[in-house]
Amino acid sequence: MSGEPLEPQETRPVHQPSIAPDIRASDSERELIVTRLSEHAAAGRLTLAELEERIGRAYASTTRAELSNLIADLPKGVAVPAPTRRKPTRWLLAVMSGTEKKGRWRVGRQLTAVSVMGGNDIDLRHAEIDADEVTIVAIALMGGIDIYVPDAVDLEIGGFAFMGGTGEKGSSRAPRPGGPRIRILAYPVMGGIDIWRLPEEAKGLPLSQARKLANAAH
C-alpha cells in the first residue's frame, strides 16, 4: 500500500437556486428542485412518501428560501449509491400462504408479485424507488393481492381479469405533477387484486387504519 489518502467519492455538480429569502421562485427553479428530489429518491435518500410530500411543497413554494429548505438535509451533489444500499425486490411469491412487504424497502424498475391460493400485501408508502416510473406486474391465481400507494402518485392501471376482479379503492385526489409514476398490470384469475390510494394522513398508520382513512377520503 502506498499510504496515500483515498480519493473522495465523485459527485455530479448540480446547479441550485441561490438562497435569498425575499426573492420569489420561478417555475424553472421549482422544476429544478423537483428533479433534484427525484434523483435523491433514486439514490435511496428519500422514500416514495417523502418524495411525494416534498414535491408537493416544492410546487407550493413561493420563495427561493422555501425551495432551499427542501434540499437542506441532502448532499449538494447526487453521489453514486453506496454498495451497501438495499438490494431491490423484484419478485414476491405466495403459494397457499401470505407475504407482506412494508416499511422501508427498495423496489426496482419492475416488480412481479404472484399469489397462488394465497395473499400478498405490498405497501409502497415507505419504499425506495429506482426510477421515475415503476411497473408492478400482479398475478393472482385463486388468491388475492393488495397494493398500497400514496394518493399523490401518478397511478396507471392495466391488465385483464378472468373470473376475477381488479378494484381501485381509497382516495380520489388528483396526483401531484412532477412525481413518479406507478404502473400496475393486474391479472386476477379466479382471484382479486385491489389497489389502494392512501391519503397523506395515513403515512405512518397500520394498513387496517390506513384503509379506513382511504375510504373516508374518497
matplotlib code that plots the C-alpha trace (Angstrom):
import matplotlib.pyplot as plt

x = [0.0, 1.3, -0.2, -1.7, -5.2, -8.2, -9.8, -13.1, -16.2, -17.1, -20.3, -22.1, -22.2, -25.8, -26.9, -29.3, -31.1, -29.3, -30.7, -32.5, -35.4, -37.3, -36.8, -39.7, -39.1, -39.7, -41.3, -38.0, -36.5, -39.3, -38.8, -35.1, -35.8, -38.3, -35.7, -33.1, -35.5, -36.3, -32.6, -32.1, -35.0, -33.4, -30.2, -32.1, -32.2, -35.9, -38.8, -41.7, -43.9, -41.1, -40.5, -44.2, -44.5, -41.5, -42.7, -46.0, -44.2, -41.9, -44.8, -46.5, -43.3, -43.3, -39.7, -36.2, -35.7, -38.7, -37.2, -33.8, -35.3, -36.5, -32.9, -31.1, -30.6, -29.5, -26.0, -25.4, -24.2, -26.0, -23.3, -23.2, -25.2, -23.1, -22.5, -24.3, -27.6, -30.6, -31.0, -34.1, -37.0, -38.1, -40.2, -42.9, -44.4, -47.1, -48.3, -51.0, -49.6, -49.3, -46.5, -46.2, -43.8, -43.9, -41.7, -38.5, -37.6, -36.4, -38.3, -36.6, -37.9, -40.2, -41.7, -43.6, -46.0, -47.6, -50.2, -51.4, -54.2, -52.5, -52.2, -49.8, -49.8, -47.5, -47.1, -45.2, -45.6, -42.1, -40.4, -37.4, -37.7, -35.1, -36.7, -39.3, -41.6, -42.0, -44.0, -45.7, -47.0, -49.6, -50.8, -53.5, -54.5, -57.3, -55.6, -55.5, -53.1, -53.5, -51.2, -51.0, -49.7, -49.7, -52.6, -50.3, -48.6, -49.4, -51.1, -51.8, -53.7, -53.9, -54.3, -57.3, -59.4, -60.6, -63.4, -61.9, -61.7, -59.5, -60.5, -59.2, -60.1, -59.5, -58.7, -59.8, -57.5, -55.6, -51.9, -49.3, -47.5, -43.8, -43.9, -43.1, -45.5, -46.6, -47.8, -49.7, -50.6, -53.2, -54.1, -56.5, -57.6, -60.4, -58.9, -58.9, -56.4, -57.1, -55.1, -55.5, -54.7, -53.8, -54.0, -51.0, -52.7, -52.3, -48.5, -47.5, -50.6, -51.1, -52.7, -56.1, -56.4, -54.9, -57.7, -60.4, -58.9, -58.6, -62.3, -63.2, -61.2, -63.0]
y = [0.0, 3.4, 5.1, 7.8, 9.0, 7.6, 9.8, 11.3, 10.0, 12.0, 13.8, 15.3, 19.1, 20.4, 24.0, 25.1, 28.4, 30.8, 31.4, 34.7, 34.8, 37.6, 36.6, 34.8, 31.5, 30.8, 27.8, 26.7, 26.8, 24.7, 22.1, 22.1, 21.2, 18.5, 17.0, 17.0, 15.4, 12.7, 12.0, 11.7, 9.3, 7.1, 7.2, 5.9, 9.0, 9.6, 7.1, 7.4, 9.1, 11.5, 12.3, 13.0, 15.2, 17.3, 17.6, 19.0, 21.5, 22.5, 23.4, 25.3, 27.3, 31.0, 31.9, 30.5, 30.1, 27.7, 25.7, 25.6, 24.2, 21.2, 20.1, 21.4, 17.9, 16.4, 16.5, 19.2, 16.5, 13.3, 10.7, 7.2, 4.9, 3.1, -0.7, -1.4, 0.0, -2.3, -4.8, -4.2, -6.6, -7.9, -10.9, -11.6, -15.1, -16.5, -20.1, -21.2, -18.7, -14.9, -12.4, -8.8, -6.2, -3.0, -0.4, 0.8, -1.4, -0.9, -1.7, -2.0, -0.7, -3.8, -5.9, -9.1, -10.4, -13.8, -15.2, -18.8, -19.6, -17.1, -13.4, -10.5, -7.2, -4.6, -1.3, 1.3, 4.2, 4.0, 2.2, 3.4, 3.5, 3.1, 5.1, 7.8, 5.0, 1.7, -1.2, -3.8, -7.0, -8.6, -12.1, -13.6, -17.2, -18.1, -15.7, -12.0, -9.1, -5.7, -2.9, 0.4, 3.6, 7.3, 9.1, 11.8, 9.3, 9.2, 5.8, 3.8, 0.6, -2.0, -5.7, -8.0, -10.3, -13.8, -14.9, -12.4, -8.7, -5.7, -2.8, 0.7, 1.9, 4.8, 8.5, 10.1, 13.1, 14.1, 13.1, 15.8, 16.9, 16.0, 12.9, 9.3, 7.0, 3.6, 1.4, -1.6, -4.5, -6.6, -10.2, -11.8, -15.3, -16.6, -14.1, -10.4, -7.5, -4.3, -1.1, 1.3, 5.0, 6.2, 9.9, 11.6, 11.4, 7.6, 7.9, 6.2, 4.2, 0.5, -0.8, -1.5, 2.1, 3.4, 1.7, 3.3, 6.8, 6.0, 5.1, 8.2, 10.4, 9.0]
z = [0.0, -0.9, 2.2, 0.0, 1.1, -0.8, -3.5, -2.3, -4.0, -7.1, -7.2, -10.1, -9.8, -9.6, -10.1, -7.5, -6.7, -4.5, -1.0, -1.0, 1.5, -0.2, -3.8, -5.4, -7.1, -10.7, -12.4, -13.7, -10.2, -8.8, -11.6, -10.8, -7.2, -8.2, -10.5, -7.7, -5.2, -7.7, -8.2, -4.5, -4.2, -6.9, -4.8, -1.8, 0.3, 0.1, 0.3, -2.1, 0.6, 1.5, -2.2, -2.8, 0.3, -0.8, -4.4, -3.1, -1.0, -3.9, -6.2, -3.3, -2.6, -3.4, -2.5, -3.1, 0.6, 0.8, -2.0, -0.4, 2.8, 0.9, 0.0, 3.1, 4.5, 1.2, -0.4, -3.0, -5.5, -6.2, -5.3, -6.7, -4.3, -1.8, -2.3, 1.0, -0.3, -0.1, -2.9, -5.0, -4.6, -8.0, -7.0, -4.4, -4.3, -2.1, -2.7, -0.3, 2.2, 2.7, 2.2, 3.4, 2.1, 4.1, 5.8, 4.2, 1.3, -2.3, -5.4, -8.8, -12.1, -12.3, -9.5, -10.2, -7.5, -7.8, -5.5, -5.9, -3.4, -1.1, -0.5, -1.0, 0.8, -1.0, 0.9, -1.2, 1.2, 2.6, -0.3, -2.1, -5.9, -8.6, -11.3, -12.1, -13.5, -11.7, -13.2, -10.9, -12.6, -10.2, -10.9, -8.6, -9.3, -6.9, -4.5, -3.6, -3.8, -2.1, -3.3, -1.3, -2.9, -1.8, -3.4, -4.7, -7.0, -10.7, -10.9, -14.2, -14.0, -16.8, -17.4, -17.5, -15.3, -15.9, -13.5, -11.0, -10.5, -10.1, -7.8, -7.3, -3.8, -1.5, -2.2, -5.4, -5.1, -8.2, -8.3, -7.9, -11.1, -11.4, -9.2, -10.1, -11.9, -10.7, -13.5, -12.3, -14.6, -12.8, -13.9, -11.5, -12.5, -10.2, -7.7, -6.8, -6.9, -5.0, -5.4, -2.5, -2.9, 0.6, 1.7, 3.2, 6.7, 6.5, 6.1, 9.4, 10.2, 10.2, 7.0, 8.7, 9.8, 6.6, 4.6, 6.8, 6.1, 2.4, 2.2, 4.1, 1.7, -1.3]

ax = plt.figure().add_subplot(projection="3d")
ax.plot(x, y, z, "-o")
ax.set_aspect("equal")
plt.show()
